[in-house]
């Protein structure tokens, strides 16, 4: 390259650099790791398309309550904070030192799962939830953690596999049936109403149809680690809701706790149904089965049972309200 040409290109580069530095959008850009974040914020405030944020995936709204998917780290942190409040502060889970300091229920699965959120968008709830925040956000009052089979197989596997031997069932039913794991379900105490739970189910059912899920699995819990305290309810599940052989999974041998603690003829059905946690009762109404054996979860202070819910087994009477399996859109969806 000739000296004259090199001089010409250096001059062009200096002029371009000068224009960059004089730009009102980028003149105050910092150096280092904060650069991208600052440029992104400035571009967004000026209506530029430097970085485009996808619109939220909203599945429905009833009054001030809205159900949607978490969009990023901040949303997941809000779900983790709600889970800590319910599982550790209200219930009897035992936090690690780090979890207690952060007041967050976290584990590695959070990074690979989708998180369904129910938010209270009323001004009062928003102000109460983020009184000290620069930007006030809706108050997260309910959440579900969702893990699809294809993602689980590429990463950590299913969380449930730590308590139940589900591998044989999944291998036998795949690829015809697509599995999805449900977990970390909770709703803030003041919001445990029919409307909140219904909204969470609307979001879950829309997600299931959207991703063509065929089977939902996951652990549901009784509070407390003494199975004798739940003998009637556990025995009812064993005798009346145990999965048929083709859908049955067993608790891992070293964790297995028998559920048939009372003979079938001695079960008081009315008392057993009353003793069932609302979430387990809801699964049974839909058409779910339970696995063989319970598991004691010492960290969370619970007695767990496995839920297996094939979509084909869901009672059709619920389709009239929540939508049929071939409908992709929630019947309470909103345009955003």
C-alpha positions in Angstrom: 0.0 0.0 0.0 1.4 3.4 -1.0 2.3 6.1 1.6 -0.3 8.4 0.2 -3.1 5.8 0.4 -2.1 5.0 4.0 -2.2 8.7 4.9 -5.7 9.0 3.3 -7.1 6.0 5.2 -5.7 7.3 8.5 -7.4 10.6 7.9 -10.7 9.0 7.2 -10.5 6.9 10.4 -9.8 10.1 12.4 -12.8 11.8 10.9 -15.1 8.9 11.7 -13.8 8.6 15.2 -14.4 12.3 15.7 -18.0 12.0 14.5 -18.5 9.0 16.9 -17.2 11.0 19.9 -19.3 14.1 19.1 -22.5 12.1 18.8 -24.9 13.2 21.6 -26.1 9.5 22.0 -22.7 8.0 22.4 -20.5 10.8 23.8 -20.8 9.8 27.4 -20.3 6.1 26.8 -18.2 4.5 29.5 -15.4 2.1 28.9 -15.4 -1.6 29.9 -18.3 -3.9 30.8 -20.9 -1.1 31.3 -20.6 0.1 27.7 -23.2 -2.1 26.1 -25.7 -1.6 28.9 -25.3 2.2 28.8 -25.6 2.4 25.0 -28.6 0.1 25.1 -30.4 2.4 27.6 -29.6 5.6 25.7 -30.7 4.1 22.5 -34.0 2.9 24.1 -34.8 6.3 25.6 -34.3 8.0 22.2 -36.5 5.5 20.4 -33.6 4.0 18.5 -33.3 0.3 17.5 -29.9 -0.3 19.0 -31.3 -3.3 21.0 -34.8 -4.6 20.6 -36.6 -6.2 23.5 -39.2 -8.7 22.7 -42.8 -8.0 24.0 -43.8 -10.0 27.1 -45.6 -13.3 26.5 -48.9 -12.6 28.3 -51.3 -15.6 28.6 -54.2 -13.9 30.2 -55.6 -11.3 32.6 -58.5 -11.3 35.1 -59.0 -7.9 36.8 -55.7 -6.6 38.1 -54.1 -10.0 37.9 -52.0 -11.1 34.9 -50.2 -14.3 34.0 -47.2 -14.3 31.8 -43.7 -15.8 31.2 -40.7 -14.4 32.9 -38.6 -12.4 30.5 -35.2 -12.4 32.1 -33.0 -12.4 35.2 -35.0 -9.7 37.0 -38.2 -11.6 36.6 -36.6 -14.9 37.8 -35.2 -13.1 40.9 -38.8 -11.9 41.7 -40.0 -15.5 41.4 -37.2 -16.7 43.6 -38.0 -14.1 46.2 -41.7 -15.2 46.2 -40.7 -18.8 46.6 -38.4 -18.0 49.5 -41.2 -16.1 51.2 -43.6 -19.0 50.8 -41.4 -22.0 51.3 -38.9 -20.7 53.9 -40.7 -18.0 55.8 -44.3 -19.2 55.8 -43.6 -23.0 55.6 -40.8 -25.0 57.1 -38.0 -25.2 54.5 -34.5 -24.8 55.9 -32.4 -22.3 54.0 -28.7 -22.5 53.5 -26.6 -19.7 54.8 -26.4 -18.1 51.3 -30.1 -18.5 50.7 -30.9 -17.0 54.1 -28.7 -14.0 53.4 -30.1 -13.4 49.9 -33.7 -14.4 50.8 -34.0 -16.2 47.5 -34.9 -19.8 46.7 -32.4 -20.7 44.0 -31.0 -23.8 42.3 -29.3 -24.6 39.0 -32.6 -25.5 37.3 -33.8 -21.9 37.4 -31.5 -21.1 34.5 -32.9 -23.7 32.1 -36.6 -23.5 33.0 -39.4 -21.2 31.9 -41.1 -19.4 34.8 -44.8 -18.7 34.8 -45.6 -15.5 36.8 -48.9 -14.2 38.2 -48.7 -10.5 38.8 -50.9 -8.0 40.6 -50.8 -5.0 38.4 -52.8 -2.7 40.6 -51.2 0.6 41.6 -51.4 -0.3 45.3 -49.7 -3.6 44.9 -47.0 -2.2 42.7 -46.2 0.6 45.1 -46.1 -1.8 48.0 -43.8 -4.3 46.2 -41.2 -1.8 45.0 -41.5 1.2 47.3 -37.8 1.9 47.0 -37.3 0.9 43.4 -36.6 3.4 40.7 -39.1 1.7 38.4 -42.1 0.2 40.1 -43.0 -3.2 38.8 -46.2 -5.3 39.2 -46.1 -7.5 42.3 -45.4 -11.2 41.6 -47.9 -13.2 43.7 -47.8 -16.7 42.0 -45.3 -18.8 40.1 -44.8 -22.2 38.4 -41.4 -23.5 37.1 -41.7 -25.4 33.8 -39.1 -27.7 32.2 -39.7 -29.3 28.8 -38.2 -32.7 28.0 -36.1 -31.5 25.0 -34.4 -28.9 27.3 -34.0 -31.3 30.2 -32.3 -33.9 27.9 -29.8 -31.3 26.7 -28.8 -30.1 30.1 -29.5 -31.2 33.7 -32.2 -33.8 33.2 -35.4 -33.6 35.3 -35.3 -32.4 38.9 -37.9 -35.1 39.7 -35.4 -37.8 38.8 -33.6 -37.2 42.0 -36.6 -38.6 44.0 -38.3 -40.9 41.5 -37.1 -43.4 38.9 -38.8 -41.7 35.9 -36.3 -42.7 33.2 -37.9 -46.0 32.2 -41.3 -44.3 31.8 -39.9 -41.5 29.6 -37.9 -43.9 27.5 -40.9 -46.2 27.0 -43.2 -43.4 26.1 -40.9 -41.2 23.9 -41.0 -40.0 21.3 -44.7 -40.4 21.0 -45.3 -38.5 24.2 -43.5 -35.2 25.1 -43.0 -34.7 28.8 -42.9 -31.5 30.8 -41.9 -31.1 34.5 -43.9 -28.9 36.8 -42.2 -27.6 40.0 -41.8 -24.8 42.6 -45.5 -23.9 42.4 -46.6 -21.4 45.0 -49.0 -18.5 45.5 -48.7 -15.7 48.1 -51.1 -16.3 51.0 -53.5 -13.3 50.5 -53.9 -14.4 46.8 -54.8 -18.0 47.4 -58.2 -17.5 45.9 -60.1 -19.3 43.1 -59.3 -16.4 40.7 -55.5 -16.5 41.2 -55.3 -20.3 41.0 -57.5 -20.3 37.9 -55.3 -17.7 36.2 -52.2 -19.8 36.9 -53.9 -22.8 35.4 -54.9 -20.8 32.3 -51.3 -19.9 31.8 -50.1 -23.4 32.4 -52.6 -24.9 30.0 -51.9 -22.4 27.3 -48.1 -23.1 27.6 -48.8 -26.9 27.4 -50.8 -26.5 24.2 -48.3 -24.0 22.7 -45.4 -26.5 23.1 -47.5 -29.6 22.3 -46.8 -31.2 25.7 -48.4 -34.6 26.2 -47.6 -35.5 29.8 -47.0 -33.3 32.9 -45.0 -34.7 35.7 -43.6 -33.4 39.0 -43.7 -33.6 42.7 -46.4 -32.2 44.9 -46.1 -31.9 48.6 -47.7 -32.4 52.0 -46.3 -30.0 54.7 -44.2 -31.8 57.3 -41.9 -34.8 57.3 -43.9 -37.3 59.3 -45.8 -39.6 56.9 -48.0 -40.9 59.8 -49.5 -37.4 60.1 -50.8 -37.9 56.5 -51.6 -41.6 56.8 -55.2 -41.2 55.7 -54.5 -39.0 52.7 -51.5 -41.0 51.6 -53.4 -44.2 51.8 -56.3 -42.8 49.8 -53.8 -41.8 47.1 -52.3 -45.2 47.0 -55.6 -47.1 46.9 -57.6 -44.8 44.6 -55.1 -42.8 42.5 -52.1 -45.0 42.0 -50.9 -44.9 38.4 -51.7 -48.0 36.3 -48.6 -50.1 35.4 -48.0 -48.4 32.1 -47.7 -45.0 33.8 -46.3 -46.0 37.1 -43.0 -44.8 38.6 -41.5 -45.8 41.9 -39.6 -43.7 44.4 -35.9 -44.4 44.5 -35.2 -47.3 46.9 -33.2 -45.3 49.4 -36.0 -42.7 49.6 -39.0 -44.9 49.4 -41.7 -44.4 52.0 -44.8 -46.7 51.8 -48.1 -44.9 51.2 -50.5 -47.8 51.9 -50.5 -47.1 55.7 -54.2 -47.8 56.2 -56.1 -50.7 54.6 -58.4 -49.7 51.7 -61.6 -50.7 53.7 -60.6 -48.5 56.6 -60.2 -45.2 54.7 -62.6 -42.4 55.4 -62.9 -40.9 51.9 -64.4 -37.6 53.1 -61.7 -37.1 55.7 -59.0 -38.1 53.2 -60.1 -35.6 50.6 -60.3 -32.9 53.2 -56.7 -33.6 54.2 -55.3 -33.5 50.7 -53.4 -30.3 49.8 -55.4 -28.1 47.3 -52.8 -28.5 44.6 -52.9 -32.4 44.8 -56.7 -32.3 44.9 -56.7 -30.1 41.8 -54.4 -32.5 39.9 -56.7 -35.5 40.8 -59.8 -33.6 39.5 -58.0 -33.1 36.2 -57.2 -36.8 35.9 -53.7 -37.2 37.4 -52.2 -40.4 38.8 -49.7 -40.7 41.6 -46.5 -42.7 41.7 -45.6 -45.6 44.0 -44.2 -44.4 47.3 -43.7 -41.0 49.0 -40.4 -39.2 49.6 -39.4 -37.1 52.6 -37.7 -33.9 51.6 -35.8 -32.7 54.7 -34.6 -29.4 53.2 -38.1 -28.3 52.3 -39.8 -30.0 55.3 -42.3 -31.8 53.1 -43.6 -35.3 52.2 -43.6 -35.5 48.4 -45.7 -37.6 46.0 -45.2 -38.0 42.3 -47.9 -36.6 40.0 -48.3 -38.0 36.5 -50.9 -36.2 34.3 -51.2 -37.3 30.7 -53.1 -34.6 28.7 -55.2 -37.3 27.1 -56.5 -38.2 30.5 -57.7 -34.7 31.4 -61.5 -34.7 32.1 -63.1 -33.0 29.0 -65.5 -31.0 31.2 -62.6 -28.6 31.9 -62.1 -27.9 28.2 -65.2 -25.8 28.1 -63.6 -23.3 30.5 -59.9 -23.6 29.8 -60.0 -24.4 26.1 -59.7 -27.6 24.1 -56.3 -29.2 23.5 -56.2 -28.0 19.9 -56.7 -24.3 20.9 -53.4 -22.5 21.0 -54.7 -19.2 22.6 -55.9 -18.7 26.1 -59.5 -17.9 26.4 -58.7 -15.0 28.7 -55.8 -13.7 26.6 -55.1 -10.0 26.2 -53.5 -8.1 23.3 -50.3 -6.4 24.3 
